[in-house]
Amino acid sequence: MPVQNQIGSNPSPAFLKFALAALAAGSVAYFALLRGMTPNFDFHWLVPALGVLISVGGGVLVWLGRLVGAVRVLVWGAWLLVTVLALFWGGVRTSVGVAYPVIILLAGWLLDVRWALVMSALTLGAAGALGVAEVVGVLPTLVYPSAAFSSVVAYVLMLALSSAAVCLLLRSFHDRRCDLHTSSASEAHRAAELALAETNVRLQTIFEHNPDAMMISRFADGQITDVNQACVRMFGYTREEVIGKTTLELGIWVHLQDRQAMVEPLRTQGYCENVESEFRLKDGSTCVASLTAVLVPLQGVPHIINTLRDITARKWAEDQLQASEALLRTTMESIDEGVLLVSQSGAVLGFNQRFATLWRVPQEIAQTRQDGALLAHVLDQLLEPEQFAATVQSLYNSQDEAHDTLRFKDGRVFTRYTRALLVREQPGRIWCFKDITQRKQTEDQLVESRALLKTLTHAIPDLVWLKDPEGVYLACNQRFEQFFGAVEEDIVGKTDYDFVEPELADFFRKHDKLAMSRGKASVNEEWVGFASDGHRELLETTKTAIFDGQSRLIGVLGIGHDITDRKHAENELRLFASVFLHAREAIMITDPQGSIVEVNDAFTRITGYERAEVQGLNPRILNSGHQRSDFFAGMWRDLNAQGYWYGEVWNRRKNGEVFAVMQTISAVKDAHGQLQHYVALFSDITAIKENEKKLEHIAHYDALTSLPNRVLLADRLQQALARSQRREQLVAVAYLDLDGFKAINDNFGHDAGDYLLAALAARMRLSLREGDTLARLGGDEFVAVLLDLVDVGSTDPLLLRLLAAAAHPVEFGERILQVSASLGVTFFPQSGEVDSDQLLRQADQAMYRAKMAGKNCYHVFDTA
């Protein structure tokens, strides 16, 4: 608010209440006096009523807390009362006029100068109007006419007091303005000094915090006067080490000509920009920086302000980009395909030499770099130029990929591949062409040979087929069609995986590759089922790799000869010799009804039963009772469906000892498919099962403490989270780290540390409840998973017992070992979704908070 408006001072509410009450009481008293003294006066009620009304209005404003409004009502109401009294009490000659100066002074004091000036002007106007009305004779007749002398005195006193009040207020206003002007000039000077100081601070801040290195040196002798923190970090020198020295003394210029390249433009034009230079750092390494320098006067002395931006990474990236581009160019020229890059506007952006060779592009067309001329040259060589041109036009209007074959008038055949891409930030297309003429010729020759081969193979009673190196069928005879149950047209172009089970197809493919890798015939035997009628045959298959005139592999020829009958006879002859003489596994042969016919020595060694003891008995004598009836039902189901069964069985020896075997049962049938025998082979794997159990323990438990390790902890933590969601109870995950454990190892050796870990692990496990998990992560870090918690507070006793167990002294020989623990804990579920890994990280963070809080305590992770 301006100074001239501050002359007044707001009164207190008590003063206003007193003034308003006095006005109301005076108005009532005046009414009673006037009515008693002038009973015939018609307007005796007007002034008192106006006074009461002003008092009530001001009181309401005071009650509402609007003190400034109440002051205005009081001042203007008093001025209005004096004016009305003057109107009915003698005009300008009335003695009440002496109140005008007092009211004007009150307005200046209680309000401000403007109100006082406005009230003075209105007072002069009111006095003039009363004087005119008195001369004209329109004023009411005085009840008690005043003496002429008293009227003159009152009038003069009113004017004198009004003039004095106005002069006083104007003089006060003028003094305040002078004070304001003087104060403003002083404040402007101080503001300028503060602005200058602030500018200096900002410039210094910019200098110190500029991410680029800045160095200030005198131009005359090159001595460095200041460097910023970025310069200190960049070069490795402290500020004290560089100030007062020159760049030459520091030896930071790897190439001195770079310094001259900076100095020359400074002398001629006062600055240099973006000079790339190599600088040597304090540790002997180098960096590349972009240097900008400007010559400026500082305190009248020319100085150089150097700004250096480290561009080592950018230069490395540029070098890598150049190397990549060189590699790309080399790759483009070394591939066997012709590559053409064309922009969407038709400009040829580039092609490799292979492209020019394939399309026999003349030098003059290659130099034009216009797709139109190149396209005309291409169309002139093709058998179907219109279709080629239409395809090219449609591809330029789309983003599609395309792959097709082009045929030339001279018999050549190309494959074409194209797709849209950005070339040098321009939309365009890449075209790739490959000459497959020789391959097509080979395919045509193969078609001719296939017709002859088909005639020959259909007359052979054996299965005959031909595949390419990838296992795709090229031809087969009618006998082979019966095997797949499909005609040749449906077989060609497909593989074994389209007709037989994956296992059998893998078997076929394995022997195909074997024949091709050996380069000579490969013979194997295989049982196959014929899809035409379902019968099975044992085939002696001979596979031979096939080569063309240039000794290049073109496929594999297979011939399958039925040796089922011969094999059955051989098998019967070798049955006992091969099985009983050479088998280390126990062998048991039964008839179709399940009665034991024969066993070998290994059977006796493993089971304890002699051959004579088991002949004629059922294999149920070995039943241990560990498998349920549904296990044997599934075994017989697989045996009847597949002809064999393989799996683990728990049997019982003659002495009652239970042992595990890996057993295979096969159904032996004759030439007509009739079941003849069941042959069971099994080996004792009890030791293997025990080793597996030990390995299982090693895989899931810590070797030192026998506590669960990370693997088992992860499994139990997942189970705990699922259990928490089912039961709607809390799970706590506590991460514990021993305090001072390293000192135990360092002072007493690792044996003491291992003993302490094992002892504390046992005590901490006993401090937990049944069902809780304590795991060792490694070193001195443990994790506890606490289940079925009602609320967060229910973990306090558990955590305190865990800390107490960790801090309990341990006797190691004659020494007492003691550590403490810091423990961090978090809970599940939380407001957001968290998994087990997040819970472990939260508990780990809380543990470090406990470390920071003084150790030997726990800290709960804050999930807010």
Secondary structure, DSSP 8 states (H G I E B T S, - for coil): --GGGGSS----HHHHHHHHHHHHHHHHHHHHHHHHH-TT-TTTTHHHHHHHHHHHHHHHHHHTT-HHHHHHHHHHHHHHHHHHHHHHTTGGGSGGGGHHHHHHHHIIIII-HHHHHHHHHHHHHHHHHHHHHHHHT-S---SS---HHHHHHHHHHHHHHHHHHHHHHHHHHHHHHHHHHHHHHHHHHHHHHHHHHHHHHHHHHHHHH-SSEEEEEETTT--EEEE-HHHHHHH---HHHHTTS-HHHHT-BSSHHHHHHHHHHHHHHSEEEEEEEEEE-TTS-EEEEEEEEEEEEETTEEEEEEEEEE-HHHHHHHHHHHHHHHHHHHHHHHSSSEEEEEETTSBEEEE-HHHHHHTT--HHHHHH-BHHHHHHHHHTTBS-HHHHHHHHHHHHTS---EEEEEEBTTS-EEEEEEEEEEETTEEEEEEEEEE-HHHHHHHHHHHHHHHHHHHHHTT-SSEEEEE-TTS-EEEE-HHHHHHHTS-HHHHTT--GGGTS-HHHHHHHHHHHHHHHHHTS-EEEEEEEE-TTT--EEEEEEEEEEEE-TTS-EEEEEEEEEE-HHHHHHHHHHHHHHHHHTT--SEEEEE-TT--EEEE-HHHHHHH---HHHHTTS-GGGGB-S-S-HHHHHHHHHHHHHHSEEEEEEEEE-TTS-EEEEEEEEEEEE-TTS-EEEEEEEEEE-HHHHHHHHHHHHHHHB-TTT--B-HHHHHHHHHHHHHHHHHHT-EEEEEEEEEETHHHHHHHH-HHHHHHHHHHHHHHHHHHS-TT-EEEEEETTEEEEEEEEESSGGGGHHHHHHHHHHHTS-EEETTEEE--EEEEEEEEES-SS---HHHHHHHHHHHHHHHHHTTSSSEEE----
